[in-house]
Amino acid sequence: MSDSFVYPGTFDPVTEGHMDIIRRASSLCQHLVVAVLDNDAKRTVFSVEERVRMLELATADMDNVSIRAFSGLTAEYMKITGNKTLVRGLRAVSDFDYELQMALLNKSINPNLDTVFLLANQDHLYLSSSVVRDLAKHKADLTGFVPEEIKEIVAEKFCSNCK
């Protein structure tokens, strides 16, 4: 069992697919850092503070998981924090193509870095943050798509005439 893994992402918002990867990755190491990317170039619906808070709520019962915000290159963040194992989830072959390129790029920037790929549970192969945002825009029930702890937060973000 490794000391610490890092699972980076935008998590805009966190989905049940992300949570599945978080649960499984946290069982493979002593400590899992979920690193929330704060990137001005990426237009997110939720602020980095909101995304961190949603992940804190969703992982509150996981003693070996912590949530951190970061900006810049993932490989550089890993150098700064001293972590050497990166976790990435894969849903499809297209994900693998992209993630392989990123793993090789990260390794060229930080030779001490290894990437562990976890295959998505088949129940979550179709699930992404953009799908959740689209469902929320159309006021669909988010049960099963996002953690129960954040369902209302996500729904309210897209509700123009609530309350």
N, C-alpha and C positions, 0 to 999 in steps of 0.2 A: 504494500500500500504506500503510495507516494504521500509526501507531506502536504502539498498544496497544488491545486489546479486552478486555472482561471478560465471562466466562460464569458467571453466578451460579446457584446451585441448592442443593438440600439434599443430593443425591447419597447417598441412604440405601438401598442402596449405589449406587456408580457402575455403570452398565450399559454394554453394548456400544453402545447407542444414544447415550448420553452421549459415549462415546469417539469415535464417528463425528463428532459435532458438534465435539468438541475438535480432532480431526485436521483437519477442514475449516476451522474458524475460525482455527486457528493458521497455516494457509497463506494467509490473507487479511490478516495483520498481522505486524508485526515481533515482537510479544510478546503472548501470551494469558495473562491471569490467570484461573484457575478459582477463583471465590470461593465458599467453602463456608459456607452460612448456618448460624449458631448461633442458633437461635430456641427459647426455652424453651416457647413456646406450641405448637410443632410437636413432637409426640411421635415422636422418632426411635428406631430400634433401635440404631444405632451412635452413639457419642459423636462430637462434632465432631473430636476428635483422631483417632479411628479413621477417620473419613471423609476427613480430610486425608491421613492416612498411606496409605490405599488409593489415593487419587488420585495421590499421589507415586509409589507403586509402579507404577501403571498408565501414568504419563506419563514415567517415568524416562528414556526414550530420546528425548524431545522437548525439544530445547535451548531453544526459545523459549516454553515453557509453565512457569508457576509456579503453585503452589497456595497460597491464603491463606484463612484463616477470617475471617468478619466477622459482625457482628450489627447489627440495626437495619434501616432502610430501604435498599434497593439504591440509590436515587437519591442518598441522603445519602452512602453509601459511595463512590459515583462522584465526588461533589463533593470529598470528603476526599482521595481518591487522585489526583484530577485527570484521571481517565479519562473519555472522552466517548462511547465506543461500547460498547454493551451487546449481547451475543449471546443469542438465544433460539432453541431448537429447536421445530419444529412437527410434530406427528404427524397431527393431524386438524383439521377445521373448528372443532371445539369448542376446541381449543388456541388457534386463531387468535382466536376471540372473546375468550377470557380474556387472551391475551397482548397483543392490541390495547388492551384496557382498561388493562392494566398499563403499556404503553408510553406511553399518553396521560397517565396519572397520573404516571409518572416524569418525563415531559417538563414537566408543570405544576410539579413540585417542583424540577426541575433543567432549565431551558430549554436548556442546552448539551448535553444528552444525546440521542443518537440510538440507536435500536434496530435491529439487523440480525436478520432472521429467516432461519434456515436450515431447509429442509424435511428431515425425517427421511428417511433411506434407506428404501426400501420394505421391506427386510429387517427393519427395526426399528420399523415402525409400531405393532405390538402391544406393544412392550417398554416396561416402566416399572419403577421400583424396587419398587413394590408387587407386581408380577408376580414379580420375582426373589425377594422375601421370601417370597411364598407357595410358590414352587418350593422354596426352601431349607427351609422348615418341613416340607415333605413329602419332604425328602431326595432331591430330583430332581437329576440331573446338571446343573450350571450352565454347562457348556461351551457357548460361543456366546452366552450371556446376560450374562456379566460377563467382564472381562479375566482372562486366565489367571493373572496375577500375584496376583489377590485371591480366586480361586475357593475356596481352602481357608479363608481368613479368613471369608468369608461363610458357608460350609457349617458351620464350627465354631461360629459364633455361634448357630446354631439347633439344634445337636446337644446334647441334654441328657445323654446318656450316652456321650460320646466319650472315648476313652483310658481 
